[in-house]
């Protein structure tokens, strides 16, 4: 019997528990809410917001305001300086560094010991549980797991307190037994210089029996390309013949899928999407043939949702999980055992099923273009690019887009900066296909494009190799979990990248 066959018995009770997601979603979420309220009552935030007198969802929604990072920043900074019982009982040692806000370069998301184990590590456990349920003949524990992580640094010089990428915090606190199956070695995994780390990871792992890989698709692809360069092989299965699954998350996989399938041609290779953010672990792809993810509803996370057609209004509707509608775009709020209360995470989702609750990520509340009423979201962009790539054979490494509000000829349009790993034979054809697909899937975009009256045909500028990485490096964000902002109403980022593109 293989090691994986033996280990699989550990996951069977959890596989059975997950069946409750089909029938008891509201009950599970109500239980989570009660637990969070009970724990939060003696904190400063709980006392200030009447959690002692809060006994149900209606009172919770009345007593706790909807929060962005700006509202929580003061509390979090005090926690980072060592204050206890502020947002969550006791002290919090670890802070996940995330992309910034309008006023700050970075956000610092508290990761409590409770949240670490009852959200993040629980998500990792369930990823394996669901994978083994779908692949009973798996041999993943018979080899090594390549886990791509970021880096961390001391937090205000407090003993044992860290700030950094969530992945680095997870690696730093992982059960030592897990290091028997994890590669690369810890010192390499936590290096801050991604260019050095990439080479060292490739050298340390290329002669190992790697059976699983996990990380952000763009950064993992860079590592795998280096493995291929060093090994001088044509396909990755020649290096790792027993590789069978890539757990990916952080950014949409669609633009990268074709490149992975060309790199890994083995028929036994599987892909499983995860929704693990700095703020929590929220979703897992439970069915390999369905791109929707299962919402994880019995972790220490209580979910609420704001319809995107009301987002930004003075008094938007806020509904709990059992109040959502299928096919509607929502901004997601979370309350967690990391001390985040009715916190606007910044992601937008759309539900595809209620039994169980399954969803797709449609974008970011701040990553969209609505300069002319076109309401273009990331899901539209990913679909349009995937269509244009499929029709032309092109492949994309990275992209960003922003509006040109008016040029010297009084023309308004969307401007796309795209780095191709394989360029289309005809960029004009690619541009036309993308534009037509966006009109097909977004009626607002189609209306604004009508007869070129409001919005002219989009413009594509080819990015030189590594311009996006150079831009991230200039911001101190190369590697880890940092991502290129895909869509924006502001031209700040794209203008900086265009300037680099001309260098």
MOMO-V781287 format. One record per backbone hydrogen bond with DSSP energy under -1.0 kcal/mol. NH is the residue of the N-H (numbers start at 1). CO is the residue of the C=O. If there is no record, write none. Layout:
nh & co
NH & CO
NH & CO
This chain:
nh & co
6 & 2
7 & 3
8 & 4
9 & 6
10 & 7
15 & 11
16 & 12
17 & 13
18 & 14
19 & 16
20 & 17
21 & 18
22 & 19
23 & 20
24 & 20
28 & 24
29 & 25
30 & 26
31 & 27
32 & 28
33 & 29
34 & 30
35 & 31
36 & 32
37 & 33
38 & 34
39 & 35
40 & 36
43 & 40
44 & 85
45 & 86
47 & 43
48 & 44
49 & 45
50 & 47
51 & 46
53 & 50
54 & 51
60 & 56
61 & 57
62 & 58
63 & 59
64 & 60
67 & 342
72 & 68
73 & 69
76 & 72
77 & 73
78 & 74
79 & 75
80 & 76
81 & 77
82 & 79
83 & 78
85 & 90
95 & 162
96 & 109
97 & 164
98 & 107
100 & 105
107 & 98
109 & 96
111 & 94
116 & 112
117 & 113
118 & 114
119 & 115
120 & 115
121 & 116
123 & 119
124 & 120
125 & 121
126 & 122
127 & 123
128 & 124
129 & 125
130 & 126
131 & 127
132 & 128
133 & 129
134 & 130
135 & 131
138 & 135
142 & 139
143 & 140
144 & 209
145 & 181
146 & 212
147 & 183
148 & 214
153 & 163
155 & 161
158 & 155
161 & 158
162 & 93
163 & 153
164 & 95
165 & 151
169 & 165
170 & 166
171 & 167
172 & 168
173 & 169
178 & 175
179 & 176
180 & 177
181 & 178
183 & 145
189 & 185
190 & 186
191 & 188
197 & 193
198 & 194
199 & 195
200 & 196
201 & 197
202 & 198
203 & 199
204 & 200
205 & 201
206 & 202
208 & 205
210 & 208
211 & 144
212 & 144
213 & 245
214 & 146
215 & 247
220 & 216
221 & 217
222 & 218
223 & 219
224 & 220
225 & 221
226 & 222
227 & 223
228 & 224
229 & 225
230 & 226
231 & 227
232 & 228
236 & 263
238 & 235
239 & 236
240 & 236
243 & 240
244 & 211
245 & 211
246 & 270
247 & 213
248 & 272
249 & 215
256 & 253
257 & 253
260 & 256
261 & 257
262 & 258
263 & 259
264 & 260
269 & 266
270 & 244
272 & 246
274 & 248
275 & 283
277 & 280
282 & 275
283 & 275
284 & 294
285 & 273
290 & 287
293 & 359
294 & 284
295 & 357
296 & 282
300 & 118
301 & 299
302 & 335
304 & 333
305 & 319
306 & 331
308 & 329
310 & 307
313 & 310
319 & 305
323 & 320
324 & 321
327 & 351
328 & 325
330 & 349
331 & 306
332 & 347
333 & 304
334 & 343
335 & 302
336 & 340
337 & 300
339 & 336
343 & 334
344 & 67
345 & 332
348 & 363
349 & 330
350 & 360
352 & 358
353 & 358
358 & 353
359 & 293
360 & 350
362 & 348
363 & 348
365 & 346
369 & 376
376 & 369
379 & 362
381 & 377
382 & 378
383 & 379
384 & 380
385 & 381
386 & 382
387 & 383
388 & 384
389 & 385
390 & 386
391 & 387
392 & 388
393 & 389
395 & 422
397 & 419
398 & 419
400 & 417
401 & 486
402 & 415
404 & 413
407 & 411
410 & 407
413 & 404
415 & 402
416 & 459
417 & 400
418 & 461
419 & 398
421 & 395
422 & 395
430 & 426
431 & 427
432 & 428
433 & 429
434 & 430
435 & 431
436 & 432
437 & 433
438 & 434
439 & 435
440 & 436
441 & 437
442 & 438
446 & 442
447 & 443
448 & 444
449 & 445
452 & 449
453 & 450
455 & 448
456 & 412
459 & 414
461 & 416
463 & 418
467 & 464
470 & 466
471 & 467
472 & 468
473 & 469
474 & 470
476 & 473
477 & 472
482 & 479
488 & 401
495 & 491
496 & 492
497 & 493
498 & 494
499 & 495
500 & 496
501 & 497
502 & 498
503 & 500
